[in-house]
């Protein structure tokens, strides 16, 4: 669970979302990206967090940010989670833990259960990691990411 260096290129990732869309960090250049990692689809805290991201999606979009949720769940597990929580942003399954390991979110007790720790990251339009929050509380990630985007003036260049 090591911290990643800020203001350096974010670890590249590529995967197929639960709806079959290929998503890669490279393809998202020019946009702000908010990656959030959650331990287990359909669990109580993860469901609340996912719905908070969904409720705040208009604010993230106004700031020019793409929200992406990632967990070690399977594609089918992610799809069921999307349906249950009525989510409209992409969910990336990471059953082989490659993305989770690249972002350093595997480790500790949750890793022994095969799930990631809760964390969120903000990546700037140039692909640099500018914010990281590692906290198992599901209530702090949405406001933390939004505050960081606003602090950095995200969305102002879109006008």
SERO-4910 file (N, C-alpha, C, O; in steps of 0.05 Angstrom, whole numbers):
BEGIN
 pado doro    nc1    nc2    nc3   cac1   cac2   cac3    cc1    cc2    cc3    oc1    oc2    oc3
  Unk    A     17    -24      0      0      0      0     17     25      0     13     44     15
  Unk    A     37     25    -17     55     48    -18     42     71    -33     27     67    -52
  Unk    A     49     95    -25     39    119    -38     54    121    -65     77    114    -68
  Unk    A     39    132    -84     51    138   -110     62    166   -111     51    184    -97
  Unk    A     83    171   -127     93    198   -128     74    217   -143     65    211   -165
  Unk    A     68    239   -130     50    259   -143     66    275   -164     90    277   -163
  Unk    A     50    286   -182     61    302   -204     80    287   -223     97    298   -236
  Unk    A     76    261   -223     90    243   -241     69    228   -258     46    227   -250
  Unk    A     77    216   -280     57    201   -296     43    179   -279     56    164   -264
  Unk    A     17    179   -281      1    158   -267      6    131   -280     11    130   -304
  Unk    A      4    110   -265      7     83   -277    -13     80   -299    -37     84   -295
  Unk    A     -4     71   -322    -22     67   -345    -39     42   -339    -31     24   -324
  Unk    A    -63     43   -349    -81     20   -346    -98     17   -371   -102     37   -386
  Unk    A   -108     -6   -375   -126    -12   -397   -143    -35   -389   -133    -54   -377
  Unk    A   -169    -34   -395   -186    -56   -388   -213    -53   -402   -218    -33   -415
  Unk    A   -229    -74   -399   -255    -74   -411   -276    -71   -388   -276    -87   -369
  Unk    A   -292    -50   -390   -311    -45   -369   -333    -66   -370   -335    -83   -388
  Unk    A   -350    -65   -349   -371    -85   -346   -391    -84   -370   -405   -104   -374
  Unk    A   -392    -62   -385   -410    -61   -408   -396    -67   -434   -408    -63   -456
  Unk    A   -371    -76   -433   -356    -84   -456   -340    -62   -470   -327    -67   -490
  Unk    A   -339    -38   -459   -324    -16   -470   -295    -17   -461   -289    -20   -437
  Unk    A   -276    -15   -480   -248    -14   -473   -241     14   -462   -248     34   -475
  Unk    A   -228     15   -440   -221     40   -427   -191     39   -421   -181     20   -409
  Unk    A   -177     60   -429   -148     62   -422   -142     90   -414   -155    109   -423
  Unk    A   -122     93   -397   -114    120   -388   -104    136   -412   -109    160   -414
  Unk    A    -90    123   -431    -80    136   -454   -103    149   -470   -100    172   -480
  Unk    A   -125    135   -473   -148    145   -488   -162    168   -474   -177    183   -487
  Unk    A   -157    172   -448   -169    193   -433   -152    218   -431   -160    237   -417
  Unk    A   -130    219   -444   -113    243   -444   -130    267   -453   -147    265   -471
  Unk    A   -125    289   -440   -140    313   -446   -164    317   -427   -177    338   -427
  Unk    A   -170    296   -411   -191    298   -391   -180    293   -363   -159    280   -360
  Unk    A   -193    305   -344   -187    297   -316   -199    270   -312   -220    263   -322
  Unk    A   -186    253   -296   -195    226   -290   -196    223   -260   -176    229   -246
  Unk    A   -218    213   -250   -221    205   -222   -224    175   -221   -244    164   -229
  Unk    A   -203    162   -211   -204    133   -207   -210    128   -178   -197    139   -160
  Unk    A   -230    111   -173   -234    103   -145   -235     73   -143   -248     60   -159
  Unk    A   -220     62   -124   -219     33   -119   -236     27    -95   -234     40    -75
  Unk    A   -252      6    -98   -268     -2    -75   -265    -32    -71   -260    -47    -90
  Unk    A   -268    -41    -46   -262    -69    -40   -281    -90    -52   -272   -110    -63
  Unk    A   -307    -86    -51   -325   -107    -59   -352    -97    -69   -367    -83    -55
  Unk    A   -358   -102    -94   -384    -95   -106   -406   -107    -89   -404   -129    -79
  Unk    A   -427    -91    -86   -452    -99    -72   -449   -100    -42   -468   -107    -28
  Unk    A   -426    -92    -31   -424    -90     -2   -436    -63      6   -439    -45    -10
  Unk    A   -443    -61     32   -457    -37     42   -442    -11     36   -452      7     23
  Unk    A   -417    -10     46   -401     15     43   -395     21     14   -396     44      6
  Unk    A   -389      1     -2   -382      5    -30   -407     15    -46   -405     31    -64
  Unk    A   -430      4    -38   -455     13    -52   -461     43    -46   -468     58    -63
  Unk    A   -457     50    -20   -462     78    -13   -442     96    -28   -450    117    -39
  Unk    A   -416     88    -28   -396    105    -42   -402    107    -72   -400    129    -83
  Unk    A   -409     85    -85   -415     86   -113   -439    104   -119   -438    119   -139
  Unk    A   -459    103   -102   -482    121   -106   -475    150   -101   -487    167   -114
  Unk    A   -457    155    -83   -448    183    -78   -433    193   -103   -436    216   -111
  Unk    A   -416    176   -115   -403    185   -140   -424    190   -162   -422    210   -176
  Unk    A   -444    173   -163   -465    176   -184   -480    202   -179   -485    217   -197
  Unk    A   -488    208   -154   -503    232   -147   -486    257   -154   -497    278   -160
  Unk    A   -460    255   -152   -442    278   -157   -432    279   -186   -416    296   -193
  Unk    A   -441    260   -202   -431    259   -230   -435    285   -245   -417    292   -260
  Unk    A   -458    299   -243   -461    324   -257   -439    344   -249   -429    359   -266
  Unk    A   -431    344   -224   -410    362   -215   -383    354   -226   -367    371   -235
  Unk    A   -377    328   -226   -352    318   -238   -351    324   -268   -331    333   -278
  Unk    A   -374    320   -282   -375    326   -310   -371    356   -316   -358    363   -335
  Unk    A   -383    373   -300   -379    402   -303   -350    410   -300   -341    430   -311
  Unk    A   -335    394   -285   -306    399   -280   -289    385   -302   -265    386   -301
  Unk    A   -302    372   -321   -288    358   -342   -275    332   -334   -255    324   -346
  Unk    A   -286    319   -313   -274    295   -302   -290    270   -309   -314    270   -307
  Unk    A   -276    249   -316   -287    223   -320   -283    206   -295   -260    203   -286
  Unk    A   -304    196   -284   -303    179   -260   -302    150   -269   -317    142   -287
  Unk    A   -285    134   -257   -282    106   -263   -279     91   -237   -262     97   -220
  Unk    A   -296     71   -232   -294     54   -209   -280     28   -215   -284     17   -237
  Unk    A   -262     19   -197   -247     -6   -202   -248    -23   -177   -245    -13   -155
  Unk    A   -252    -49   -182   -250    -68   -160   -240    -95   -171   -239    -98   -196
  Unk    A   -234   -113   -154   -225   -140   -162   -248   -158   -170   -243   -182   -176
  Unk    A   -272   -148   -169   -295   -164   -176   -295   -172   -206   -281   -159   -222
  Unk    A   -310   -192   -213   -312   -201   -241   -329   -182   -257   -343   -165   -245
  Unk    A   -329   -185   -283   -346   -169   -300   -375   -172   -293   -390   -153   -292
  Unk    A   -384   -197   -288   -412   -202   -280   -418   -189   -254   -440   -178   -250
  Unk    A   -400   -190   -235   -404   -177   -209   -407   -147   -211   -423   -135   -198
  Unk    A   -390   -136   -229   -391   -107   -234   -418    -99   -247   -430    -79   -240
  Unk    A   -426   -115   -266   -451   -110   -281   -475   -110   -261   -493    -94   -263
  Unk    A   -476   -130   -243   -497   -132   -224   -496   -108   -205   -517    -97   -197
  Unk    A   -472   -100   -197   -469    -76   -180   -479    -51   -194   -493    -35   -181
  Unk    A   -472    -48   -219   -482    -24   -234   -512    -23   -234   -524     -2   -230
  Unk    A   -524    -46   -240   -554    -47   -241   -566    -41   -214   -585    -26   -212
  Unk    A   -556    -54   -193   -567    -50   -166   -565    -21   -157   -583    -11   -145
  Unk    A   -542     -8   -163   -537     19   -154   -545     41   -174   -542     65   -169
  Unk    A   -554     32   -198   -563     51   -219   -540     70   -226   -543     94   -226
  Unk    A   -517     58   -234   -493     73   -240   -491     78   -270   -498     61   -286
  Unk    A   -481    101   -278   -478    108   -306   -449    112   -315   -443    115   -338
  Unk    A   -430    111   -296   -402    114   -303   -389     86   -305   -400     67   -294
  Unk    A   -366     84   -318   -354     58   -322   -344     45   -297   -333     58   -279
  Unk    A   -346     19   -296   -335      2   -275   -315    -17   -288   -323    -31   -307
  Unk    A   -291    -18   -279   -271    -36   -290   -266    -59   -271   -257    -55   -248
  Unk    A   -271    -83   -281   -264   -107   -265   -234   -111   -266   -222   -108   -288
  Unk    A   -222   -118   -245   -193   -123   -244   -188   -149   -229   -175   -150   -208
  Unk    A   -198   -172   -239   -196   -197   -225   -167   -207   -222   -161   -223   -204
  Unk    A   -149   -199   -240   -121   -208   -238   -104   -188   -222    -80   -192   -219
  Unk    A   -117   -167   -212   -105   -147   -193    -83   -130   -206    -69   -116   -192
  Unk    A    -80   -130   -232    -59   -115   -245    -61    -85   -241    -42    -71   -235
  Unk    A    -86    -74   -244    -90    -45   -241    -87    -39   -211    -74    -19   -204
  Unk    A    -99    -55   -194    -97    -50   -165    -68    -50   -155    -60    -33   -139
  Unk    A    -52    -69   -165    -24    -70   -157     -9    -46   -168      8    -35   -154
  Unk    A    -15    -38   -193     -1    -14   -204     -6     11   -188     12     28   -186
  Unk    A    -30     13   -176    -36     36   -160    -31     31   -130    -37     49   -114
  Unk    A    -21      8   -123    -13      3    -96    -36      0    -76    -33      7    -53
  Unk    A    -58    -10    -86    -81    -12    -68    -86    -40    -57   -105    -45    -43
  Unk    A    -69    -59    -65    -70    -85    -54    -52    -87    -30    -29    -77    -31
  Unk    A    -60    -98     -8    -43   -101     15    -59   -102     41    -82    -93     41
  Unk    A    -47   -112     61    -61   -114     87    -82   -136     87    -81   -154     71
  Unk    A   -100   -134    106   -120   -155    110   -138   -158     85   -145   -180     78
  Unk    A   -146   -135     73   -164   -138     50   -151   -153     27   -165   -168     13
  Unk    A   -125   -150     24   -111   -165      3   -112   -195      8   -114   -211    -12
  Unk    A   -111   -203     33   -114   -232     39   -141   -243     30   -143   -267     25
  Unk    A   -161   -226     29   -187   -234     20   -190   -231    -10   -212   -236    -21
  Unk    A   -169   -222    -23   -170   -218    -52   -183   -193    -62   -191   -191    -85
  Unk    A   -186   -174    -44   -199   -148    -51   -180   -125    -46   -161   -128    -31
  Unk    A   -185   -103    -60   -167    -80    -57   -176    -63    -33   -197    -67    -21
  Unk    A   -158    -45    -25   -165    -25     -5   -180     -2    -19   -178      0    -43
  Unk    A   -193     14     -4   -208     36    -14   -189     60    -19   -174     67     -1
  Unk    A   -189     71    -43   -171     93    -49   -183    108    -73   -198     98    -88
  Unk    A   -175    134    -75   -183    149    -98   -159    166   -108   -142    174    -92
  Unk    A   -159    171   -134   -137    185   -147   -149    204   -167   -169    199   -179
  Unk    A   -136    227   -170   -142    246   -191   -118    248   -209    -96    252   -200
  Unk    A   -124    245   -235   -103    246   -256   -109    270   -274   -132    273   -283
  Unk    A    -89    287   -279    -94    311   -294    -96    304   -324    -90    282   -332
  Unk    A   -104    324   -341   -107    318   -370    -81    310   -384    -82    299   -406
  Unk    A    -58    315   -372    -32    306   -383    -25    278   -374     -4    267   -382
  Unk    A    -41    265   -357    -35    238   -347    -19    237   -322     -9    216   -315
  Unk    A    -16    260   -308      0    260   -284    -19    256   -260    -41    267   -258
  Unk    A     -9    241   -241    -23    236   -216    -20    261   -198      2    268   -191
  Unk    A    -42    274   -191    -40    298   -176    -53    296   -148    -50    314   -131
  Unk    A    -68    274   -143    -81    272   -117    -85    242   -111    -91    226   -129
  Unk    A    -82    235    -86    -86    208    -77    -98    209    -49    -88    223    -32
  Unk    A   -118    193    -44   -130    190    -18   -134    160    -12   -148    146    -27
  Unk    A   -121    151      9   -124    123     18   -138    124     45   -126    131     65
  Unk    A   -163    115     45   -178    116     70   -201     96     67   -215     97     47
  Unk    A   -205     79     86   -226     59     84   -254     71     89   -274     57     85
  Unk    A   -256     96     98   -282    108    101   -293    115     74   -280    128     58
  Unk    A   -317    105     68   -329    110     42   -340    138     39   -349    146     17
  Unk    A   -341    154     60   -353    180     59   -334    203     50   -343    225     45
  Unk    A   -308    198     48   -289    219     43   -279    222     15   -267    242      8
  Unk    A   -284    202     -2   -272    202    -28   -285    221    -48   -271    234    -63
  Unk    A   -311    223    -49   -324    241    -67   -317    270    -60   -308    285    -78
  Unk    A   -321    279    -35   -314    307    -29   -284    313    -33   -277    335    -41
  Unk    A   -267    293    -27   -239    297    -31   -231    302    -60   -216    320    -66
  Unk    A   -242    285    -78   -235    287   -106   -247    313   -118   -234    327   -133
  Unk    A   -271    320   -110   -284    345   -120   -268    369   -111   -263    388   -126
  Unk    A   -259    370    -86   -244    392    -75   -218    395    -90   -209    417    -96
  Unk    A   -205    373    -96   -179    374   -111   -183    384   -139   -167    401   -148
  Unk    A   -204    375   -153   -209    385   -180   -215    415   -180   -204    429   -197
  Unk    A   -230    424   -161   -236    453   -159   -211    469   -152   -206    490   -164
  Unk    A   -195    459   -134   -170    472   -126   -152    476   -150   -138    496   -152
  Unk    A   -152    456   -168   -135    457   -192   -147    471   -216   -135    472   -237
  Unk    A   -171    482   -212   -184    497   -234   -195    480   -256   -198    489   -278
  Unk    A   -201    455   -250   -212    437   -270   -239    448   -281   -254    460   -266
  Unk    A   -243    444   -306   -268    454   -318   -267    482   -329   -284    490   -345
  Unk    A   -248    498   -320   -248    526   -328   -238    529   -357   -247    548   -370
  Unk    A   -222    511   -366   -212    513   -394   -232    503   -414   -229    507   -438
  Unk    A   -254    490   -404   -273    478   -422   -292    499   -434   -306    493   -454
  Unk    A   -294    523   -423   -313    543   -431   -308    554   -459   -323    570   -469
***
